Amino acid sequence: MAFTRITTADTTGKGVVGLPDTPGLDTTEMQQKFDELALDVIIPKLNNLISELEAAAGAASLGAKAPAGIQAQQNVQSILDQIALVAADASSKANTAFNTATDAASKINSVAETVNNIAYMVNPFTGQVEPINQIIESLYDNMKPAALTAAAYAALQLTADQYASYQITAYDYANYGANILGK
């Protein structure tokens, strides 16, 4: 709807414009002539405009530039409608993301609970089902001597001349102190 404007037709014959120098009106008629434009045209048109602005369709007649990212006609109502759609879409996406995150957290907690509940597994050294902590201790105990022996050999790789000139004794901890250099 377009707002009602004051037109030339509304003002024609109203007020004192165009009256002769001596209008021939008594005091009351002259006062009415001075007030005629305001009382008969301006005030009724202003009140009509206020009613049009207050109407449900008033925002559709108010011009406005849409903000960046909002595709709408250049009126307040269209922009408000588009902003409401964008907000609803963002809200829907946020709810979906929240639900996805909640589901993921639930699955992670379920996996963590399952892992925490695993207490037994097959020992690779014995083939028997044993508590996990025993298997880990067994694995450590079985690998420690091999690791120490490998470290001892690596540390004592001497040439024959070095061996001949030094009296070195190295012990193989896996074999309970046996001299691995043969002297």
Backbone hydrogen bonds, N-H to C=O, Kabsch-Sander energy under -0.5 kcal/mol:
donor,donor_aa,acceptor,acceptor_aa,energy
7,T,5,R,-0.6
11,T,7,T,-1.1
12,T,8,T,-1.6
14,K,11,T,-2.1
19,L,16,V,-1.8
30,M,26,D,-2.5
31,Q,27,T,-2.3
32,Q,28,T,-2.3
33,K,29,E,-2.0
34,F,30,M,-2.0
35,D,31,Q,-1.9
36,E,32,Q,-1.4
37,L,33,K,-0.5
39,L,35,D,-3.2
40,D,36,E,-3.0
41,V,37,L,-1.4
42,I,37,L,-2.3
43,I,38,A,-2.8
45,K,41,V,-2.3
46,L,42,I,-2.8
47,N,43,I,-2.5
48,N,44,P,-2.1
49,L,45,K,-2.4
50,I,46,L,-2.5
51,S,47,N,-2.0
52,E,48,N,-2.4
53,L,49,L,-2.5
54,E,50,I,-2.1
55,A,51,S,-1.1
58,G,55,A,-2.0
60,A,57,A,-0.7
61,S,57,A,-0.5
61,S,58,G,-1.4
62,L,58,G,-0.5
62,L,59,A,-0.6
63,G,61,S,-0.6
64,A,74,Q,-1.0
66,A,64,A,-0.5
70,I,67,P,-2.0
71,Q,69,G,-0.6
72,A,70,I,-0.8
75,N,73,Q,-2.0
76,V,59,A,-0.6
76,V,62,L,-2.4
77,Q,59,A,-1.6
79,I,75,N,-2.1
80,L,76,V,-2.7
81,D,77,Q,-2.6
82,Q,78,S,-2.2
83,I,79,I,-2.6
84,A,80,L,-2.3
85,L,81,D,-1.9
86,V,82,Q,-2.6
87,A,83,I,-2.7
88,A,84,A,-2.3
89,D,85,L,-2.5
90,A,86,V,-2.7
91,S,87,A,-2.5
92,S,88,A,-2.4
93,K,89,D,-2.5
94,A,90,A,-2.5
95,N,91,S,-2.5
96,T,92,S,-2.3
97,A,93,K,-2.7
98,F,94,A,-2.7
99,N,95,N,-2.6
100,T,96,T,-2.6
101,A,97,A,-2.7
102,T,98,F,-2.6
103,D,99,N,-2.5
104,A,100,T,-2.5
105,A,101,A,-2.6
106,S,102,T,-2.2
107,K,103,D,-2.4
108,I,104,A,-2.6
109,N,105,A,-2.5
110,S,106,S,-2.2
111,V,107,K,-2.5
112,A,108,I,-2.8
113,E,109,N,-2.3
114,T,110,S,-2.3
115,V,111,V,-2.9
116,N,112,A,-2.5
117,N,113,E,-1.5
118,I,114,T,-0.7
118,I,115,V,-1.0
119,A,117,N,-0.8
121,M,130,E,-2.2
123,N,128,Q,-3.2
127,G,123,N,-3.0
130,E,121,M,-2.7
130,E,128,Q,-0.6
132,I,119,A,-2.6
134,Q,131,P,-0.5
135,I,131,P,-1.8
136,I,132,I,-2.5
137,E,133,N,-2.0
138,S,134,Q,-2.6
139,L,135,I,-2.7
140,Y,136,I,-2.3
141,D,137,E,-2.8
142,N,138,S,-2.5
143,M,139,L,-1.7
144,K,140,Y,-2.0
146,A,142,N,-0.5
147,A,143,M,-2.4
148,L,144,K,-2.6
149,T,145,P,-3.0
150,A,146,A,-2.4
151,A,147,A,-1.9
152,A,148,L,-2.5
153,Y,149,T,-2.6
154,A,150,A,-2.2
155,A,151,A,-2.2
156,L,152,A,-1.4
157,Q,154,A,-0.8
158,L,156,L,-1.7
163,Y,159,T,-2.3
164,A,160,A,-2.6
165,S,161,D,-2.0
166,Y,162,Q,-1.0
168,I,166,Y,-1.0
172,D,178,A,-2.6
173,Y,171,Y,-0.9
175,N,172,D,-1.1
176,Y,173,Y,-1.1
177,G,172,D,-1.4
178,A,172,D,-0.8
180,I,170,A,-2.4
180,I,178,A,-0.6
181,L,170,A,-0.5
182,G,179,N,-0.5
